[in-house]
């Protein structure tokens, strides 16, 4: 059962908690506009927030204070973040970060260090990836670790399609061969 819900809007993070029989919402200012936000359910108060030009930030106090994440993410535009529902390492759930230009990064230590998953960029379709408002680039907009198989992860490239890895990001295949992408968009 959900006990706390977080979302970001503008320069704020909102925390919604159930107290007794009612829900209470608290607004917290953040130093940067967050494009994406994720919470680690095993570490209450642990939040990850991605920014457009300033990288990834971490909070350990429900968004009261923020610090930059550790090293390894090579792009400052963090467009998506996800915490694995199943995979745990070093006391933290595995965290995934997606960037612009398209890149996918994995942390096994709560964001202290990050490893790139470069095989995503080896897909033959990469040459056609393009984000229409800024056609010179593209980005990882969605990350969805599979809740039933800790080895499987899906990413959505805006605009390039849905990609799937069956081995924790070591290799990738395009998943949307039979999808009508105009219907999805």
C-alpha positions as semicolon CSV with decimal commas, in nm:
position;residue;x (nm);y (nm);z (nm)
1;X;0,000;0,000;0,000
2;X;0,128;0,348;-0,089
3;X;0,220;0,545;0,220
4;X;0,399;0,838;0,056
5;X;0,372;0,982;-0,293
6;X;0,615;1,232;-0,445
7;X;0,590;1,444;-0,757
8;X;0,774;1,745;-0,895
9;X;0,638;2,058;-1,059
10;X;0,846;2,361;-1,143
11;X;1,089;2,434;-0,861
12;X;0,903;2,224;-0,606
13;X;0,873;1,867;-0,490
14;X;0,545;1,766;-0,334
15;X;0,521;1,498;-0,069
16;X;0,179;1,348;-0,004
17;X;0,140;1,132;0,306
18;X;-0,150;0,959;0,468
19;X;-0,199;1,070;0,828
20;X;-0,477;0,899;1,018
21;X;-0,765;0,899;0,769
22;X;-0,663;1,192;0,551
23;X;-0,389;1,279;0,306
24;X;-0,155;1,573;0,373
25;X;0,049;1,746;0,101
26;X;0,368;1,936;0,173
27;X;0,553;2,151;-0,082
28;X;0,932;2,165;-0,070
29;X;1,153;2,397;-0,275
30;X;1,428;2,239;-0,480
31;X;1,745;2,408;-0,609
32;X;1,673;2,305;-0,969
33;X;1,367;2,226;-1,177
34;X;1,339;1,847;-1,172
35;X;1,237;1,673;-1,495
36;X;1,205;1,334;-1,328
37;X;1,179;1,202;-0,977
38;X;1,203;0,857;-0,818
39;X;1,197;0,724;-0,461
40;X;1,373;0,422;-0,314
41;X;1,105;0,229;-0,122
42;X;1,368;0,048;0,086
43;X;1,527;0,372;0,206
44;X;1,256;0,609;0,333
45;X;1,337;0,967;0,236
46;X;1,577;0,869;-0,046
47;X;1,483;1,057;-0,366
48;X;1,657;1,094;-0,702
49;X;1,584;1,394;-0,925
50;X;1,709;1,467;-1,276
51;X;1,761;1,817;-1,419
52;X;1,791;1,953;-1,772
53;X;2,145;2,093;-1,747
54;X;2,274;2,025;-1,397
55;X;2,277;1,647;-1,372
56;X;2,123;1,421;-1,111
57;X;2,058;1,511;-0,748
58;X;1,989;1,294;-0,441
59;X;1,796;1,370;-0,124
60;X;1,800;1,156;0,189
61;X;1,545;1,364;0,380
62;X;1,229;1,355;0,165
63;X;1,343;1,646;-0,052
64;X;1,440;1,893;0,222
65;X;1,804;1,905;0,102
66;X;1,973;1,785;-0,217
67;X;2,328;1,693;-0,319
68;X;2,473;1,604;-0,660
69;X;2,492;1,232;-0,733
70;X;2,824;1,059;-0,764
71;X;3,042;1,022;-1,071
72;X;2,983;0,830;-1,391
73;X;2,689;0,998;-1,565
74;X;2,854;1,166;-1,862
75;X;2,566;1,397;-1,966
76;X;2,411;1,680;-1,761
77;X;2,060;1,638;-1,901
78;X;1,897;1,364;-1,695
79;X;1,557;1,308;-1,851
80;X;1,443;0,990;-1,672
81;X;1,512;0,798;-1,355
82;X;1,385;0,464;-1,224
83;X;1,440;0,255;-0,914
84;X;1,426;-0,120;-0,969
85;X;1,128;-0,288;-0,804
86;X;1,325;-0,612;-0,761
87;X;1,703;-0,573;-0,786
88;X;1,901;-0,469;-0,476
89;X;2,273;-0,411;-0,424
90;X;2,475;-0,263;-0,137
91;X;2,164;-0,176;0,065
92;X;1,997;0,021;-0,216
93;X;1,769;-0,073;-0,498
94;X;1,940;-0,051;-0,836
95;X;1,886;0,293;-0,993
96;X;1,872;0,371;-1,364
97;X;1,919;0,717;-1,520
98;X;1,846;0,816;-1,881
99;X;2,003;1,119;-2,047
100;X;2,006;1,351;-2,346
101;X;2,174;1,272;-2,574
102;X;2,053;0,916;-2,531
103;X;2,247;0,732;-2,267
104;X;2,154;0,485;-1,995
105;X;2,338;0,459;-1,665
106;X;2,311;0,212;-1,377
107;X;2,402;0,258;-1,010
108;X;2,441;-0,032;-0,769
109;X;2,535;0,183;-0,469
110;X;2,259;0,439;-0,426
111;X;2,393;0,685;-0,682
112;X;2,749;0,713;-0,551
113;X;2,887;0,571;-0,877
114;X;2,733;0,505;-1,218
115;X;2,812;0,262;-1,499
116;X;2,713;0,337;-1,856
117;X;2,522;0,082;-2,065
118;X;2,684;0,170;-2,400
119;X;2,533;-0,118;-2,598
120;X;2,204;0,077;-2,618
121;X;2,375;0,307;-2,866
122;X;2,484;0,012;-3,084
123;X;2,129;-0,048;-3,210
124;X;2,105;-0,006;-3,589
125;X;1,803;0,224;-3,550
126;X;2,011;0,487;-3,363
127;X;2,078;0,683;-3,683
128;X;1,703;0,754;-3,712
129;X;1,651;0,869;-3,351
130;X;1,549;1,235;-3,335
131;X;1,349;1,454;-3,094
132;X;1,138;1,682;-3,318
133;X;1,163;2,006;-3,114
134;X;1,544;1,965;-3,114
135;X;1,600;1,736;-3,416
136;X;1,976;1,725;-3,365
137;X;1,930;1,513;-3,052
138;X;1,724;1,241;-2,880
139;X;1,697;1,114;-2,524
140;X;1,600;0,828;-2,295
141;X;1,260;0,951;-2,178
142;X;1,124;0,642;-2,001
143;X;1,285;0,359;-1,806
144;X;1,086;0,061;-1,685
145;X;1,263;-0,223;-1,503
146;X;1,052;-0,537;-1,521
147;X;0,897;-0,617;-1,184
148;X;0,888;-0,990;-1,263
149;X;1,238;-1,035;-1,406
150;X;1,526;-0,836;-1,260
151;X;1,733;-0,897;-1,574
152;X;1,478;-0,730;-1,807
153;X;1,450;-0,356;-1,859
154;X;1,269;-0,143;-2,115
155;X;1,363;0,210;-2,223
156;X;1,177;0,454;-2,443
157;X;1,385;0,674;-2,671
158;X;1,216;1,002;-2,759
159;X;1,190;0,972;-3,055
160;X;1,327;0,634;-3,152
161;X;1,114;0,360;-3,003
162;X;1,100;0,110;-2,722
163;X;1,415;-0,092;-2,652
164;X;1,448;-0,405;-2,439
165;X;1,739;-0,568;-2,259
166;X;1,717;-0,918;-2,112
167;X;2,057;-0,895;-1,939
168;X;2,054;-0,580;-1,722
169;X;2,153;-0,349;-2,005
170;X;2,443;-0,549;-2,148
171;X;2,269;-0,604;-2,485
172;X;1,961;-0,447;-2,645
173;X;1,701;-0,510;-2,910
174;X;1,433;-0,288;-3,054
175;X;1,097;-0,393;-2,913
176;X;0,860;-0,187;-3,126
177;X;0,899;-0,355;-3,464
178;X;0,529;-0,438;-3,473
179;X;0,406;-0,125;-3,292
180;X;0,241;0,164;-3,470
181;X;0,443;0,447;-3,311
182;X;0,212;0,722;-3,445
183;X;-0,073;0,562;-3,252
184;X;0,136;0,566;-2,933
185;X;0,255;0,922;-2,972
